[in-house]
Amino acid sequence: MAMKIDAELCTACGDCEPVCPTSAISPKRGVYVINAATCTECEGAHDMPQCLNACMTDGCINPLDL
């Protein structure tokens, strides 16, 4: 599974990028995106996705619906 950033809610603050242990988060066209191929939802490294802890915008980061 992977996480996804809602582009309409992302404020491009960048708080999520440095906390990602797999470097799956990067800026793209003025907002941040999560590479689903490298996102592990922090399994094995943390109890929950670290981007969720870092993001101050409710509902901005959610599990990716495949």
PyMOL Python script that loads the backbone (N, CA, C, O; Angstrom):
from pymol import cmd

cmd.read_pdbstr("""\
ATOM      1  N   MET A   1       0.849  -1.177   0.000  1.00  0.00           N
ATOM      2  CA  MET A   1       0.000   0.000   0.000  1.00  0.00           C
ATOM      3  C   MET A   1       0.888   1.231   0.000  1.00  0.00           C
ATOM      4  O   MET A   1       2.077   1.146   0.307  1.00  0.00           O
ATOM      5  N   ALA A   2       0.322   2.355  -0.338  1.00  0.00           N
ATOM      6  CA  ALA A   2       1.062   3.621  -0.375  1.00  0.00           C
ATOM      7  C   ALA A   2       0.146   4.758   0.052  1.00  0.00           C
ATOM      8  O   ALA A   2      -1.074   4.608   0.125  1.00  0.00           O
ATOM      9  N   MET A   3       0.753   5.875   0.326  1.00  0.00           N
ATOM     10  CA  MET A   3       0.007   7.077   0.692  1.00  0.00           C
ATOM     11  C   MET A   3      -0.077   7.994  -0.525  1.00  0.00           C
ATOM     12  O   MET A   3       0.686   7.847  -1.480  1.00  0.00           O
ATOM     13  N   LYS A   4      -1.014   8.943  -0.478  1.00  0.00           N
ATOM     14  CA  LYS A   4      -1.199   9.905  -1.568  1.00  0.00           C
ATOM     15  C   LYS A   4      -1.478  11.273  -0.977  1.00  0.00           C
ATOM     16  O   LYS A   4      -2.183  11.391   0.026  1.00  0.00           O
ATOM     17  N   ILE A   5      -0.926  12.307  -1.598  1.00  0.00           N
ATOM     18  CA  ILE A   5      -1.166  13.686  -1.190  1.00  0.00           C
ATOM     19  C   ILE A   5      -2.237  14.281  -2.103  1.00  0.00           C
ATOM     20  O   ILE A   5      -2.131  14.197  -3.326  1.00  0.00           O
ATOM     21  N   ASP A   6      -3.257  14.876  -1.511  1.00  0.00           N
ATOM     22  CA  ASP A   6      -4.312  15.552  -2.262  1.00  0.00           C
ATOM     23  C   ASP A   6      -3.769  16.897  -2.727  1.00  0.00           C
ATOM     24  O   ASP A   6      -3.538  17.785  -1.907  1.00  0.00           O
ATOM     25  N   ALA A   7      -3.565  17.058  -4.018  1.00  0.00           N
ATOM     26  CA  ALA A   7      -2.975  18.273  -4.583  1.00  0.00           C
ATOM     27  C   ALA A   7      -3.795  19.519  -4.276  1.00  0.00           C
ATOM     28  O   ALA A   7      -3.242  20.613  -4.168  1.00  0.00           O
ATOM     29  N   GLU A   8      -5.099  19.364  -4.134  1.00  0.00           N
ATOM     30  CA  GLU A   8      -5.953  20.522  -3.840  1.00  0.00           C
ATOM     31  C   GLU A   8      -5.808  20.992  -2.399  1.00  0.00           C
ATOM     32  O   GLU A   8      -6.086  22.152  -2.095  1.00  0.00           O
ATOM     33  N   LEU A   9      -5.375  20.101  -1.509  1.00  0.00           N
ATOM     34  CA  LEU A   9      -5.221  20.468  -0.102  1.00  0.00           C
ATOM     35  C   LEU A   9      -3.771  20.782   0.274  1.00  0.00           C
ATOM     36  O   LEU A   9      -3.519  21.422   1.295  1.00  0.00           O
ATOM     37  N   CYS A  10      -2.830  20.338  -0.539  1.00  0.00           N
ATOM     38  CA  CYS A  10      -1.406  20.535  -0.241  1.00  0.00           C
ATOM     39  C   CYS A  10      -1.053  22.018  -0.299  1.00  0.00           C
ATOM     40  O   CYS A  10      -1.355  22.705  -1.275  1.00  0.00           O
ATOM     41  N   THR A  11      -0.405  22.501   0.769  1.00  0.00           N
ATOM     42  CA  THR A  11       0.020  23.900   0.827  1.00  0.00           C
ATOM     43  C   THR A  11       1.469  24.069   0.403  1.00  0.00           C
ATOM     44  O   THR A  11       1.997  25.180   0.430  1.00  0.00           O
ATOM     45  N   ALA A  12       2.116  22.983   0.011  1.00  0.00           N
ATOM     46  CA  ALA A  12       3.519  22.977  -0.431  1.00  0.00           C
ATOM     47  C   ALA A  12       4.467  23.474   0.655  1.00  0.00           C
ATOM     48  O   ALA A  12       5.482  24.105   0.360  1.00  0.00           O
ATOM     49  N   CYS A  13       4.131  23.188   1.907  1.00  0.00           N
ATOM     50  CA  CYS A  13       4.994  23.618   3.017  1.00  0.00           C
ATOM     51  C   CYS A  13       6.294  22.821   3.057  1.00  0.00           C
ATOM     52  O   CYS A  13       7.318  23.331   3.512  1.00  0.00           O
ATOM     53  N   GLY A  14       6.262  21.569   2.582  1.00  0.00           N
ATOM     54  CA  GLY A  14       7.452  20.744   2.541  1.00  0.00           C
ATOM     55  C   GLY A  14       7.761  19.993   3.818  1.00  0.00           C
ATOM     56  O   GLY A  14       8.798  19.334   3.896  1.00  0.00           O
ATOM     57  N   ASP A  15       6.897  20.066   4.825  1.00  0.00           N
ATOM     58  CA  ASP A  15       7.155  19.388   6.091  1.00  0.00           C
ATOM     59  C   ASP A  15       7.211  17.869   5.950  1.00  0.00           C
ATOM     60  O   ASP A  15       7.905  17.204   6.720  1.00  0.00           O
ATOM     61  N   CYS A  16       6.502  17.323   4.994  1.00  0.00           N
ATOM     62  CA  CYS A  16       6.436  15.871   4.828  1.00  0.00           C
ATOM     63  C   CYS A  16       7.687  15.279   4.173  1.00  0.00           C
ATOM     64  O   CYS A  16       8.064  14.146   4.474  1.00  0.00           O
ATOM     65  N   GLU A  17       8.318  16.020   3.302  1.00  0.00           N
ATOM     66  CA  GLU A  17       9.443  15.483   2.528  1.00  0.00           C
ATOM     67  C   GLU A  17      10.605  14.971   3.378  1.00  0.00           C
ATOM     68  O   GLU A  17      11.047  13.844   3.152  1.00  0.00           O
ATOM     69  N   PRO A  18      11.120  15.729   4.335  1.00  0.00           N
ATOM     70  CA  PRO A  18      12.291  15.244   5.075  1.00  0.00           C
ATOM     71  C   PRO A  18      12.017  14.100   6.059  1.00  0.00           C
ATOM     72  O   PRO A  18      12.954  13.435   6.499  1.00  0.00           O
ATOM     73  N   VAL A  19      10.758  13.866   6.407  1.00  0.00           N
ATOM     74  CA  VAL A  19      10.458  12.798   7.372  1.00  0.00           C
ATOM     75  C   VAL A  19      10.213  11.448   6.705  1.00  0.00           C
ATOM     76  O   VAL A  19      10.075  10.442   7.401  1.00  0.00           O
ATOM     77  N   CYS A  20      10.155  11.401   5.401  1.00  0.00           N
ATOM     78  CA  CYS A  20       9.889  10.156   4.680  1.00  0.00           C
ATOM     79  C   CYS A  20      11.146   9.280   4.664  1.00  0.00           C
ATOM     80  O   CYS A  20      12.161   9.676   4.090  1.00  0.00           O
ATOM     81  N   PRO A  21      11.093   8.092   5.289  1.00  0.00           N
ATOM     82  CA  PRO A  21      12.281   7.241   5.348  1.00  0.00           C
ATOM     83  C   PRO A  21      12.667   6.607   4.011  1.00  0.00           C
ATOM     84  O   PRO A  21      13.786   6.114   3.867  1.00  0.00           O
ATOM     85  N   THR A  22      11.761   6.610   3.035  1.00  0.00           N
ATOM     86  CA  THR A  22      12.080   6.026   1.735  1.00  0.00           C
ATOM     87  C   THR A  22      12.296   7.081   0.650  1.00  0.00           C
ATOM     88  O   THR A  22      12.465   6.744  -0.522  1.00  0.00           O
ATOM     89  N   SER A  23      12.289   8.348   1.038  1.00  0.00           N
ATOM     90  CA  SER A  23      12.454   9.465   0.083  1.00  0.00           C
ATOM     91  C   SER A  23      11.429   9.395  -1.047  1.00  0.00           C
ATOM     92  O   SER A  23      11.738   9.710  -2.196  1.00  0.00           O
ATOM     93  N   ALA A  24      10.215   8.981  -0.714  1.00  0.00           N
ATOM     94  CA  ALA A  24       9.155   8.839  -1.711  1.00  0.00           C
ATOM     95  C   ALA A  24       8.423  10.150  -1.992  1.00  0.00           C
ATOM     96  O   ALA A  24       7.623  10.215  -2.924  1.00  0.00           O
ATOM     97  N   ILE A  25       8.684  11.199  -1.200  1.00  0.00           N
ATOM     98  CA  ILE A  25       7.974  12.467  -1.349  1.00  0.00           C
ATOM     99  C   ILE A  25       8.872  13.484  -2.028  1.00  0.00           C
ATOM    100  O   ILE A  25      10.032  13.654  -1.655  1.00  0.00           O
ATOM    101  N   SER A  26       8.315  14.168  -3.044  1.00  0.00           N
ATOM    102  CA  SER A  26       9.085  15.184  -3.756  1.00  0.00           C
ATOM    103  C   SER A  26       8.149  16.269  -4.287  1.00  0.00           C
ATOM    104  O   SER A  26       6.952  16.034  -4.457  1.00  0.00           O
ATOM    105  N   PRO A  27       8.700  17.463  -4.549  1.00  0.00           N
ATOM    106  CA  PRO A  27       7.869  18.533  -5.105  1.00  0.00           C
ATOM    107  C   PRO A  27       7.594  18.291  -6.592  1.00  0.00           C
ATOM    108  O   PRO A  27       8.433  17.765  -7.323  1.00  0.00           O
ATOM    109  N   LYS A  28       6.394  18.691  -7.012  1.00  0.00           N
ATOM    110  CA  LYS A  28       6.026  18.583  -8.421  1.00  0.00           C
ATOM    111  C   LYS A  28       4.943  19.605  -8.727  1.00  0.00           C
ATOM    112  O   LYS A  28       3.852  19.552  -8.158  1.00  0.00           O
ATOM    113  N   ARG A  29       5.238  20.514  -9.607  1.00  0.00           N
ATOM    114  CA  ARG A  29       4.278  21.532 -10.059  1.00  0.00           C
ATOM    115  C   ARG A  29       3.650  22.318  -8.918  1.00  0.00           C
ATOM    116  O   ARG A  29       2.443  22.557  -8.912  1.00  0.00           O
ATOM    117  N   GLY A  30       4.464  22.717  -7.961  1.00  0.00           N
ATOM    118  CA  GLY A  30       3.995  23.587  -6.888  1.00  0.00           C
ATOM    119  C   GLY A  30       3.378  22.903  -5.685  1.00  0.00           C
ATOM    120  O   GLY A  30       2.985  23.579  -4.735  1.00  0.00           O
ATOM    121  N   VAL A  31       3.280  21.580  -5.697  1.00  0.00           N
ATOM    122  CA  VAL A  31       2.785  20.814  -4.557  1.00  0.00           C
ATOM    123  C   VAL A  31       3.708  19.615  -4.359  1.00  0.00           C
ATOM    124  O   VAL A  31       4.674  19.443  -5.103  1.00  0.00           O
ATOM    125  N   TYR A  32       3.415  18.795  -3.367  1.00  0.00           N
ATOM    126  CA  TYR A  32       4.218  17.602  -3.129  1.00  0.00           C
ATOM    127  C   TYR A  32       3.446  16.367  -3.556  1.00  0.00           C
ATOM    128  O   TYR A  32       2.219  16.326  -3.469  1.00  0.00           O
ATOM    129  N   VAL A  33       4.177  15.359  -4.019  1.00  0.00           N
ATOM    130  CA  VAL A  33       3.587  14.095  -4.455  1.00  0.00           C
ATOM    131  C   VAL A  33       4.344  12.947  -3.790  1.00  0.00           C
ATOM    132  O   VAL A  33       5.496  13.095  -3.383  1.00  0.00           O
ATOM    133  N   ILE A  34       3.674  11.806  -3.690  1.00  0.00           N
ATOM    134  CA  ILE A  34       4.288  10.605  -3.131  1.00  0.00           C
ATOM    135  C   ILE A  34       4.399   9.563  -4.230  1.00  0.00           C
ATOM    136  O   ILE A  34       3.416   9.241  -4.897  1.00  0.00           O
ATOM    137  N   ASN A  35       5.602   9.039  -4.413  1.00  0.00           N
ATOM    138  CA  ASN A  35       5.842   7.988  -5.385  1.00  0.00           C
ATOM    139  C   ASN A  35       5.326   6.674  -4.794  1.00  0.00           C
ATOM    140  O   ASN A  35       5.907   6.149  -3.845  1.00  0.00           O
ATOM    141  N   ALA A  36       4.244   6.150  -5.353  1.00  0.00           N
ATOM    142  CA  ALA A  36       3.615   4.933  -4.830  1.00  0.00           C
ATOM    143  C   ALA A  36       4.529   3.720  -4.948  1.00  0.00           C
ATOM    144  O   ALA A  36       4.377   2.762  -4.189  1.00  0.00           O
ATOM    145  N   ALA A  37       5.462   3.742  -5.871  1.00  0.00           N
ATOM    146  CA  ALA A  37       6.370   2.610  -6.058  1.00  0.00           C
ATOM    147  C   ALA A  37       7.381   2.484  -4.922  1.00  0.00           C
ATOM    148  O   ALA A  37       7.892   1.394  -4.665  1.00  0.00           O
ATOM    149  N   THR A  38       7.672   3.590  -4.242  1.00  0.00           N
ATOM    150  CA  THR A  38       8.665   3.545  -3.164  1.00  0.00           C
ATOM    151  C   THR A  38       8.067   3.774  -1.778  1.00  0.00           C
ATOM    152  O   THR A  38       8.741   3.538  -0.776  1.00  0.00           O
ATOM    153  N   CYS A  39       6.819   4.228  -1.701  1.00  0.00           N
ATOM    154  CA  CYS A  39       6.169   4.451  -0.403  1.00  0.00           C
ATOM    155  C   CYS A  39       5.803   3.115   0.235  1.00  0.00           C
ATOM    156  O   CYS A  39       5.184   2.260  -0.399  1.00  0.00           O
ATOM    157  N   THR A  40       6.189   2.949   1.484  1.00  0.00           N
ATOM    158  CA  THR A  40       5.884   1.718   2.228  1.00  0.00           C
ATOM    159  C   THR A  40       4.941   1.981   3.394  1.00  0.00           C
ATOM    160  O   THR A  40       4.696   1.089   4.206  1.00  0.00           O
ATOM    161  N   GLU A  41       4.411   3.196   3.485  1.00  0.00           N
ATOM    162  CA  GLU A  41       3.622   3.650   4.637  1.00  0.00           C
ATOM    163  C   GLU A  41       4.448   3.506   5.919  1.00  0.00           C
ATOM    164  O   GLU A  41       3.899   3.351   7.010  1.00  0.00           O
ATOM    165  N   CYS A  42       5.752   3.560   5.772  1.00  0.00           N
ATOM    166  CA  CYS A  42       6.721   3.498   6.874  1.00  0.00           C
ATOM    167  C   CYS A  42       6.720   2.161   7.605  1.00  0.00           C
ATOM    168  O   CYS A  42       7.237   2.064   8.717  1.00  0.00           O
ATOM    169  N   GLU A  43       6.145   1.129   6.989  1.00  0.00           N
ATOM    170  CA  GLU A  43       6.140  -0.197   7.610  1.00  0.00           C
ATOM    171  C   GLU A  43       7.571  -0.666   7.833  1.00  0.00           C
ATOM    172  O   GLU A  43       8.421  -0.558   6.949  1.00  0.00           O
ATOM    173  N   GLY A  44       7.818  -1.181   9.015  1.00  0.00           N
ATOM    174  CA  GLY A  44       9.144  -1.654   9.362  1.00  0.00           C
ATOM    175  C   GLY A  44      10.032  -0.589   9.969  1.00  0.00           C
ATOM    176  O   GLY A  44      11.013  -0.905  10.642  1.00  0.00           O
ATOM    177  N   ALA A  45       9.698   0.673   9.738  1.00  0.00           N
ATOM    178  CA  ALA A  45      10.496   1.772  10.285  1.00  0.00           C
ATOM    179  C   ALA A  45       9.749   2.513  11.397  1.00  0.00           C
ATOM    180  O   ALA A  45      10.361   2.957  12.369  1.00  0.00           O
ATOM    181  N   HIS A  46       8.425   2.647  11.254  1.00  0.00           N
ATOM    182  CA  HIS A  46       7.604   3.393  12.205  1.00  0.00           C
ATOM    183  C   HIS A  46       6.233   2.735  12.328  1.00  0.00           C
ATOM    184  O   HIS A  46       5.846   1.929  11.483  1.00  0.00           O
ATOM    185  N   ASP A  47       5.506   3.081  13.381  1.00  0.00           N
ATOM    186  CA  ASP A  47       4.171   2.528  13.616  1.00  0.00           C
ATOM    187  C   ASP A  47       3.119   3.089  12.662  1.00  0.00           C
ATOM    188  O   ASP A  47       2.115   2.431  12.389  1.00  0.00           O
ATOM    189  N   MET A  48       3.345   4.297  12.156  1.00  0.00           N
ATOM    190  CA  MET A  48       2.401   4.915  11.229  1.00  0.00           C
ATOM    191  C   MET A  48       3.165   5.781  10.244  1.00  0.00           C
ATOM    192  O   MET A  48       4.313   6.136  10.509  1.00  0.00           O
ATOM    193  N   PRO A  49       2.555   6.134   9.104  1.00  0.00           N
ATOM    194  CA  PRO A  49       3.240   6.972   8.133  1.00  0.00           C
ATOM    195  C   PRO A  49       3.685   8.304   8.752  1.00  0.00           C
ATOM    196  O   PRO A  49       2.880   9.030   9.335  1.00  0.00           O
ATOM    197  N   GLN A  50       4.946   8.601   8.617  1.00  0.00           N
ATOM    198  CA  GLN A  50       5.495   9.814   9.211  1.00  0.00           C
ATOM    199  C   GLN A  50       4.987  11.081   8.544  1.00  0.00           C
ATOM    200  O   GLN A  50       4.955  12.138   9.174  1.00  0.00           O
ATOM    201  N   CYS A  51       4.593  10.995   7.287  1.00  0.00           N
ATOM    202  CA  CYS A  51       4.057  12.162   6.600  1.00  0.00           C
ATOM    203  C   CYS A  51       2.752  12.627   7.250  1.00  0.00           C
ATOM    204  O   CYS A  51       2.456  13.821   7.276  1.00  0.00           O
ATOM    205  N   LEU A  52       1.971  11.671   7.777  1.00  0.00           N
ATOM    206  CA  LEU A  52       0.735  12.039   8.469  1.00  0.00           C
ATOM    207  C   LEU A  52       1.018  12.855   9.711  1.00  0.00           C
ATOM    208  O   LEU A  52       0.292  13.803  10.011  1.00  0.00           O
ATOM    209  N   ASN A  53       2.074  12.497  10.442  1.00  0.00           N
ATOM    210  CA  ASN A  53       2.451  13.251  11.639  1.00  0.00           C
ATOM    211  C   ASN A  53       2.952  14.645  11.293  1.00  0.00           C
ATOM    212  O   ASN A  53       2.733  15.589  12.053  1.00  0.00           O
ATOM    213  N   ALA A  54       3.620  14.783  10.157  1.00  0.00           N
ATOM    214  CA  ALA A  54       4.222  16.058   9.777  1.00  0.00           C
ATOM    215  C   ALA A  54       3.227  17.035   9.146  1.00  0.00           C
ATOM    216  O   ALA A  54       3.373  18.249   9.289  1.00  0.00           O
ATOM    217  N   CYS A  55       2.226  16.512   8.457  1.00  0.00           N
ATOM    218  CA  CYS A  55       1.284  17.368   7.719  1.00  0.00           C
ATOM    219  C   CYS A  55       0.290  18.039   8.666  1.00  0.00           C
ATOM    220  O   CYS A  55      -0.351  17.372   9.478  1.00  0.00           O
ATOM    221  N   MET A  56       0.170  19.339   8.559  1.00  0.00           N
ATOM    222  CA  MET A  56      -0.744  20.103   9.407  1.00  0.00           C
ATOM    223  C   MET A  56      -2.122  20.311   8.768  1.00  0.00           C
ATOM    224  O   MET A  56      -3.014  20.880   9.399  1.00  0.00           O
ATOM    225  N   THR A  57      -2.303  19.856   7.527  1.00  0.00           N
ATOM    226  CA  THR A  57      -3.573  20.029   6.833  1.00  0.00           C
ATOM    227  C   THR A  57      -4.382  18.745   6.917  1.00  0.00           C
ATOM    228  O   THR A  57      -3.990  17.724   6.352  1.00  0.00           O
ATOM    229  N   ASP A  58      -5.503  18.789   7.614  1.00  0.00           N
ATOM    230  CA  ASP A  58      -6.356  17.612   7.774  1.00  0.00           C
ATOM    231  C   ASP A  58      -6.833  17.097   6.418  1.00  0.00           C
ATOM    232  O   ASP A  58      -7.297  17.865   5.575  1.00  0.00           O
ATOM    233  N   GLY A  59      -6.712  15.790   6.226  1.00  0.00           N
ATOM    234  CA  GLY A  59      -7.201  15.159   5.011  1.00  0.00           C
ATOM    235  C   GLY A  59      -6.307  15.295   3.804  1.00  0.00           C
ATOM    236  O   GLY A  59      -6.668  14.827   2.724  1.00  0.00           O
ATOM    237  N   CYS A  60      -5.166  15.911   3.944  1.00  0.00           N
ATOM    238  CA  CYS A  60      -4.277  16.117   2.801  1.00  0.00           C
ATOM    239  C   CYS A  60      -3.594  14.831   2.371  1.00  0.00           C
ATOM    240  O   CYS A  60      -3.413  14.596   1.176  1.00  0.00           O
ATOM    241  N   ILE A  61      -3.211  13.993   3.331  1.00  0.00           N
ATOM    242  CA  ILE A  61      -2.520  12.741   3.018  1.00  0.00           C
ATOM    243  C   ILE A  61      -3.378  11.561   3.440  1.00  0.00           C
ATOM    244  O   ILE A  61      -3.813  11.468   4.588  1.00  0.00           O
ATOM    245  N   ASN A  62      -3.614  10.664   2.494  1.00  0.00           N
ATOM    246  CA  ASN A  62      -4.488   9.513   2.709  1.00  0.00           C
ATOM    247  C   ASN A  62      -3.914   8.287   2.030  1.00  0.00           C
ATOM    248  O   ASN A  62      -3.037   8.412   1.176  1.00  0.00           O
ATOM    249  N   PRO A  63      -4.396   7.082   2.396  1.00  0.00           N
ATOM    250  CA  PRO A  63      -3.974   5.888   1.685  1.00  0.00           C
ATOM    251  C   PRO A  63      -4.398   5.964   0.211  1.00  0.00           C
ATOM    252  O   PRO A  63      -5.478   6.457  -0.112  1.00  0.00           O
ATOM    253  N   LEU A  64      -3.540   5.474  -0.657  1.00  0.00           N
ATOM    254  CA  LEU A  64      -3.809   5.463  -2.084  1.00  0.00           C
ATOM    255  C   LEU A  64      -4.842   4.385  -2.393  1.00  0.00           C
ATOM    256  O   LEU A  64      -4.686   3.235  -1.981  1.00  0.00           O
ATOM    257  N   ASP A  65      -5.884   4.750  -3.108  1.00  0.00           N
ATOM    258  CA  ASP A  65      -6.897   3.790  -3.542  1.00  0.00           C
ATOM    259  C   ASP A  65      -6.414   3.166  -4.849  1.00  0.00           C
ATOM    260  O   ASP A  65      -6.311   3.838  -5.875  1.00  0.00           O
ATOM    261  N   LEU A  66      -6.128   1.895  -4.791  1.00  0.00           N
ATOM    262  CA  LEU A  66      -5.620   1.227  -6.008  1.00  0.00           C
ATOM    263  C   LEU A  66      -6.716   0.649  -6.836  1.00  0.00           C
ATOM    264  O   LEU A  66      -6.453   0.058  -7.883  1.00  0.00           O
TER     265      LEU A  66
END
""", "prot")
cmd.dss("prot")
cmd.show_as("cartoon", "prot")
cmd.util.cbc("prot")
cmd.orient("prot")
